[in-house]
Amino acid sequence: MDRVTGLVPGGKENFNACLIIVDRFSKIMRFLPYHKEDTAMDTAMSFWNNIISTCAVPKIIIRDRNPKFTFEFWTSLYDMLGTKLAFSTAYHPQTDGLAERMIQTMKDIVRRFYAYGKEYKDHEGYTHEWATLLPAVQLAYNTSQHSTTGKTPALVEKGRNPSFPVHHLKK
């Protein structure tokens, strides 16, 4: 788990940061946009509402040593949930390599997105910003074959790949 900050405000709520959560087993990835100015409590509640409520309580969370996530509330939350909090080694980002790699991927996606302008209009005229495109980016990543497992993260996590409208068309 790691975060990207310093993003151009995007979405209805003007998010300017993104939490990136990667499951070490399935390689499934989740983006959680938030405000850099959010308190540890705000971030923890968002983590609870969007990750724990849909994915269950992780046994171990590997984090960098960012003070925002070592705040007393997080330690209390982990204790309450029976989760072990493991810090990555100082100045050794490889410990949290999956999240670090996803940060690079996300930054690349955002850079490419902004190469076309701050907003993107699709073929139907709808306007999108980076924060509104995160679910589509997440779906694309999670349904693409991963080089390590040879399977899609969605298949590893759920035992099946999600179906798309194109799968339901009659031939």
N, C-alpha and C positions, 0 to 999 in steps of 0.2 A: 504494500500500500504506500502510495506516495502522492504528491500533489504538484500541480503546475500553477504558478501564480503569474501575475503580470499580464494576463490576457486582456484584450480589448473587451469592455463590457458587452455582453450579448444576451439575447433572450429577453422575455418580458420582464424578468427580474434583474436584468443587468448583471449577471454573474461575471466575475472577473478572475475566477480560479476554478480548478477542477481537481477533485480527488480521483485517483486511479487505483482501482482494486483489481488484483490479478490473483486467481486461484492457482496455487502452485501445481496441483494435481491435473486439473482439467485444462488449464491455461485460459479459462473463461475470464473475460475482462469486463469490468463495469466502470463507466464514467459517472461521476457524481458532481455536477457543477455546484459551486457555492460562492460565497463572497469572502474574499481574503480577510475582510474585517470581522467575519463571524467569530463568535466566542467558541471556546472548546465545547461548551454545552450545545451550542447551535450545530456544530459539526457532528458531535456525538449523536444528537437526535436525528440528524439527517442520515447518518450511518445506520442507526437503528431502524428508521422508517424505510430505507431503501435497500439495505443490504441484509441485515440480520432478519428482518421480517419476511424476506423472500428467499433467503439462502441458508438460514440457520446460523448458529453461533460458531465462529471459527475457534479451533483449539489453540492455534498460535497465529499471531499477527506480527509480521516483520515490518518494522518502520525504520526510517532514518531517525536521527536524534533531534528532530525539530521540536522546539519547546512547546509549540501549539499542541502537539500530540502526546507530549509527556506530562501534560497538565494533570493535576491531581484527579480531576473528574474522570479522565480516561482510565487511569489506574484503578479507580473505584469501580468504573463500569466493567472493566475486565475482571476484577475480583468478584463482583456481583454475578457475572455471567460464567465464572469458572474458566475464563480464557487466560492463557499465558501471554504476557506482553514481552516480546523479544526485540531488543534493539539491534539494528545493524551495527557493525563495527565502525567506529569513527574513522572517517577518511577512507572507507572501504566500501564504495557503493555497489560492488559486485554482490554483496550479501543480499541486497534487494534488487537483483538484476532484472527480474521479470517486470517489476513496476518501472524501473529505470528505463528499460527498453520501450515500454508502452508510453512513457513520457516523451521519448524521442519520436515515436510513431505519431503521437497526438500532436506534438509541435509541428511535425512535418505536414500533417493533415491540415492544421490551422493555417500554416504558412501557404500551402497550396490554395486553400480556400480564399485567403486574403489576396492572393495574386490576382484574383478575378474581381476584387473590390470588397468593401466591408460587408455587403449583403449579396446574396445570391438569389436570383429569380429563376425558378424552374420553368419548364415549358408551359405550364398552366398559369404562370404569372404570380405564383406565391413567392413571398420573400422569406428567406431563411438566413439566420445568423449562426455562428459556430455552435452556440448552446442549443439551438433547436435542431441542429444536425447530429448532435451526439448520439441519440438513440439509433439513427441509421448507421453511423460509423460503428457503434458497438455491435449492432446486428451483423454488419458486413464482416467484422473481425471474427465474431463468435461463430459464424457459419462458414468460415474459410478454413481449409485444411492447415493445420499447424505442423511446422517442419519437425518438431520434436516427437509428437505422438503419431503423426500420419493421419490423424482424424481431426474433425472439427471440434473446438472446445464445447460446443452445444451437445454434440453426440457423446462426448466423454462424460459431461455432467449429467445429462438427462437420459442418455441411452437411445436417443433418436435426434435426428435433425428436424428443426421446425419446418413446417410446410409453408409454402408461399402461394399466393393466388395462382401463379402460373402452373403449379402442380395440380390444380383442380380443373383446369381447362380440358375439355373433351378433345380427343385427337380425331 
